[in-house]
């Protein structure tokens, strides 16, 4: 019998929704004044938001704690302006990571005049003495790499977390081996459905796991996409 690792599932329909004519934000953890005992940060993962930004609109985000700010476009490109006013275009198939100090403000712009964009926003707490000026855009491509978890961040960067993403056919499976003993593991279903360590996950569900050495996953639908984050515990 497969051993079930301790964990907590975050269902898509239980996220906090903030909505106006500029954006729609679904927050997995406590964010922007909302607090619930069951939505506390998972280790250093303080923010995991699933956001939609309306056509031609922009939002400004003030970072509360020194962190690695991560933006993952899901549909459409995103224009990210950092605290120094420097802009970076981040498209689907790319991941933007920027170290931000407490109080820094980043502005996210939708460059399309008629179309909304969907992206994930993560904030992972950072040690202020490590990589204090880090900013990088990483690329990945599913072409020719179906049914595997693709490593997004090369090991030479030595960040305190790893990111992987994969697109799977129905019934395809993968085994993720944690790189460091005692690491925390977080998975988020971008599209489709999966079974992960004995838990059924639907689209936009998240799953926090700890106390494990490996994670076994199986896609339950075609073109199912999962994002995996491993962090120092």
C-alpha positions in Angstrom: 0.0 0.0 0.0 1.3 3.5 -0.9 2.3 5.5 2.1 0.4 8.7 2.4 2.5 11.7 3.3 1.3 14.4 5.7 -0.1 17.3 3.9 -2.9 19.9 3.3 -4.9 20.3 0.1 -6.0 23.8 -0.9 -9.2 23.5 -3.0 -9.7 25.9 -5.9 -13.2 26.8 -4.7 -12.1 27.6 -1.2 -9.6 30.4 -2.2 -10.3 34.0 -1.3 -11.5 36.0 -4.3 -10.9 39.7 -4.8 -12.5 41.2 -7.9 -13.0 44.6 -9.5 -13.0 46.0 -13.1 -9.2 45.7 -13.2 -8.4 42.3 -11.9 -9.7 39.0 -10.4 -7.5 37.4 -7.8 -7.8 34.0 -6.2 -5.5 33.7 -3.2 -4.6 30.4 -1.7 -3.0 31.9 1.4 -3.8 35.0 3.5 -3.2 38.1 1.4 -4.0 41.8 1.4 -5.8 42.0 4.7 -7.7 38.7 4.5 -6.9 36.2 7.3 -8.0 32.7 8.0 -6.3 30.3 10.4 -6.3 27.6 7.7 -4.7 29.8 5.1 -1.4 30.5 6.8 1.8 30.5 4.7 3.4 27.2 3.9 6.9 27.5 5.1 8.6 30.3 3.0 5.7 30.2 0.4 3.8 33.3 1.6 1.8 34.1 -1.5 0.3 31.9 -4.2 -2.2 33.9 -6.3 -4.0 33.0 -9.5 -4.8 36.3 -11.2 -6.6 37.7 -14.2 -5.7 41.2 -15.4 -8.2 43.0 -17.6 -7.2 44.3 -21.1 -4.9 47.3 -21.0 -5.0 47.4 -17.2 -2.2 47.4 -14.6 -1.8 46.6 -10.9 0.9 47.6 -8.4 2.0 45.1 -5.7 3.9 46.2 -2.6 6.0 43.4 -1.2 5.5 43.0 2.6 8.6 40.8 3.3 11.9 40.3 1.5 11.1 37.6 -1.0 11.6 36.1 -4.4 8.7 37.4 -6.5 7.7 34.9 -9.1 5.4 35.5 -12.1 4.2 32.6 -14.3 2.0 33.6 -17.3 -0.7 31.1 -18.1 -2.5 32.9 -20.9 -0.9 35.9 -22.6 2.2 37.9 -21.9 2.8 40.2 -18.9 4.8 43.4 -18.6 6.6 43.5 -15.2 8.0 46.8 -14.0 10.4 46.5 -11.1 11.1 48.9 -8.3 13.8 50.7 -10.4 11.3 51.3 -13.3 12.9 48.6 -15.5 10.3 46.6 -17.6 10.5 43.0 -18.6 8.1 41.2 -21.0 7.3 37.7 -19.7 5.4 35.4 -22.0 3.8 32.0 -21.8 6.7 29.5 -21.5 8.7 31.8 -19.3 9.0 32.4 -15.6 10.1 35.7 -14.1 11.9 35.7 -10.7 12.9 38.9 -9.0 14.4 39.4 -5.5 12.3 42.2 -3.8 12.9 43.9 -0.5 10.2 44.7 2.0 8.3 47.7 0.8 9.3 47.3 -2.9 6.6 47.9 -5.4 6.3 46.0 -8.7 3.8 46.9 -11.4 2.2 44.3 -13.6 0.7 45.5 -16.9 -1.5 43.8 -19.5 -0.1 44.9 -22.9 -3.1 43.8 -24.8 -5.9 46.3 -25.7 -8.7 43.8 -26.0 -7.7 40.6 -24.2 -7.3 39.6 -20.5 -4.2 37.7 -19.2 -4.0 35.0 -16.6 -0.9 34.5 -14.5 0.3 33.0 -11.2 2.0 35.2 -8.6 4.2 33.6 -6.0 6.2 35.2 -3.2 8.8 33.0 -1.5 10.5 34.4 1.6 14.2 35.2 1.1 17.3 35.5 3.2 18.3 39.2 2.7 22.0 38.1 2.7 21.6 35.7 -0.2 21.2 36.9 -3.8 19.9 40.3 -2.8 19.9 41.6 -6.4 18.6 38.5 -8.3 16.4 39.1 -11.4 16.1 36.5 -14.1 13.6 35.2 -16.7 13.8 31.5 -17.3 12.3 29.6 -20.4 10.7 26.2 -20.8 9.1 24.4 -23.7 6.7 21.4 -23.6 7.5 20.5 -27.2 9.3 17.1 -27.3 9.1 16.9 -23.5 5.5 15.7 -22.9 4.9 13.6 -19.8 7.9 14.8 -17.8 8.6 17.4 -15.2 10.8 20.1 -16.7 13.3 21.9 -14.4 12.9 25.6 -14.8 15.8 27.0 -12.7 19.3 25.7 -13.6 21.1 24.4 -10.5 24.0 26.9 -11.0 21.8 29.6 -9.6 21.5 27.9 -6.2 18.3 29.5 -5.2 16.6 28.2 -2.0 13.8 26.6 -4.1 13.3 24.6 -7.3 10.5 24.9 -9.8 9.3 22.3 -12.2 6.4 22.2 -14.7 5.0 19.4 -16.8 2.2 18.7 -19.3 0.9 15.1 -19.4 -1.3 12.8 -21.4 -4.1 11.0 -19.6 -2.7 8.2 -17.4 0.9 9.3 -17.8 2.8 9.4 -14.6 5.9 10.9 -13.1 8.0 10.5 -9.9 9.5 13.6 -8.4 12.6 12.9 -6.2 13.1 15.7 -3.6 16.6 17.2 -4.0 17.1 17.9 -0.3 16.0 15.9 2.8 13.5 17.9 4.8 12.3 20.0 1.9 8.8 21.2 1.6 6.8 20.3 -1.5 4.0 22.3 -3.1 2.0 21.3 -6.3 -0.5 23.3 -8.2 -2.7 22.0 -11.0 -2.8 24.6 -13.8 -5.0 22.5 -16.1 -6.7 19.1 -16.0 -6.7 16.7 -13.1 -4.1 14.6 -11.2 -3.7 12.0 -8.5 -0.7 13.0 -6.3 0.4 10.9 -3.4 -3.1 9.4 -3.1 -4.9 12.7 -3.3 -7.3 13.7 -6.1 -6.5 17.1 -7.5 -8.7 19.1 -9.9 -7.8 22.2 -11.9 -6.4 25.1 -9.8 -6.2 22.9 -6.6 -3.0 23.1 -4.6 -1.3 20.5 -2.4 1.2 21.1 0.4 3.3 18.1 1.5 6.1 17.5 3.9 8.0 14.6 5.4 8.5 12.9 2.1 11.4 11.8 -0.1 9.5 11.5 -3.4 6.1 12.4 -4.9 4.3 10.1 -7.3 1.8 11.7 -9.7 -0.5 10.5 -12.4 -2.5 12.7 -14.9 -6.2 11.9 -15.1 -6.9 13.9 -18.2 -5.2 14.9 -21.4 -3.0 18.0 -21.6 -2.9 18.2 -17.8 -0.4 20.7 -16.5 1.2 20.8 -13.0 3.6 23.3 -11.4 5.8 21.8 -8.7 7.7 23.8 -6.1 10.4 22.4 -3.7 11.6 24.7 -0.9 13.9 24.6 2.0 12.0 23.6 5.1 
